[in-house]
Amino acid sequence: MLRLRPRRIVTPNSDQRSAIEAFWRQLASLESVPQFAILGILSGAVTGLVILAFRASAEFPRSLAGCWAHLAHRFDVTTAVTKAQRYTWNSLKGGRRLGMGQHMPNRMFWHDA
């Protein structure tokens, strides 16, 4: 049986409560609107940068995977890039669109022949 220990509830005293209410009134005034607008713009920009950084970190290694695989087989850089591009174009050409969604590449296009 799960037993919860009793907790002590802390409530602000009258001085703290009046300070909190003054802070709430200050936040609710029209003088704080520009600060909230700047805060919203900055938080949106930071969030966008985090999203872009995450997407770049997820897509960059995957976009070079074919090239790295060909380089591992001791092809020179030009041949590795050419083979990786050919693989990418053929997988996109053999891909299909599922429903109303995005066009999905067929990465196993050489098995469909």
For each residue, the residues with C-beta under 8 A, 3 or more apart:
1:
2:
3:
4:
5:
6:
7:
8:
9:
10:
11:
12: 16 17 20
13: 16 17
14: 17 18
15: 18 19
16: 12 13 19 20
17: 12 13 14 20 21
18: 14 15 21 22
19: 15 16 22 23
20: 12 16 17 23 24
21: 17 18 24 25
22: 18 19 25 26
23: 19 20 26 27
24: 20 21 27 28
25: 21 22 28 29
26: 22 23 29 31 32
27: 23 24 32
28: 24 25 32
29: 25 26 32
30: 33
31: 26
32: 26 27 28 29 35 36
33: 30 36 37
34: 37 38
35: 32 38 39
36: 32 33 39 40
37: 33 34 40 41
38: 34 35 41 42
39: 35 36 42 43
40: 36 37 43 44
41: 37 38 44 45
42: 38 39 45 46
43: 39 40 46 47
44: 40 41 47 48
45: 41 42 48 49
46: 42 43 49 50
47: 43 44 50 51
48: 44 45 51 52
49: 45 46 52 53
50: 46 47 53 54
51: 47 48 54 55
52: 48 49 55 56
53: 49 50 56 57
54: 50 51 57 58
55: 51 52 58 59
56: 52 53 59 60
57: 53 54 60 61
58: 54 55 61 62
59: 55 56 62 63
60: 56 57 63 64
61: 57 58 64 65
62: 58 59 65
63: 59 60
64: 60 61 67 68 84
65: 61 62 68 69
66: 69 70 83 84 87 88
67: 64 70 71 80 81 84
68: 64 65 71 72
69: 65 66 72 73 84
70: 66 67 73 75 79 80 83 84
71: 67 68 74 75 77 80
72: 68 69
73: 69 70
74: 71
75: 70 71 79 80 83
76: 79 80
77: 71 80 81
78: 81 82
79: 70 75 76 82 83
80: 67 70 71 75 76 77 83 84
81: 67 77 78 84 85
82: 78 79 85 86
83: 66 70 75 79 80 86 87
84: 64 66 67 69 70 80 81 87 88
85: 81 82 88 89
86: 82 83 89 90
87: 66 83 84 90 91
88: 66 84 85 91 92 105
89: 85 86 92 93
90: 86 87 93 94 109 110
91: 87 88 94 95 105 106 107 109
92: 88 89 95 103 105
93: 89 90 109
94: 90 91 105 106 109 112
95: 91 92 103 104 105 106
96: 103 104 106
97: 101 102 103 104
98: 101 104
99:
100:
101: 97 98 104
102: 97
103: 92 95 96 97
104: 95 96 97 98 101
105: 88 91 92 94 95
106: 91 94 95 96 109 112
107: 91
108: 111 112
109: 90 91 93 94 106 112
110: 90 113
111: 108
112: 94 106 108 109
113: 110
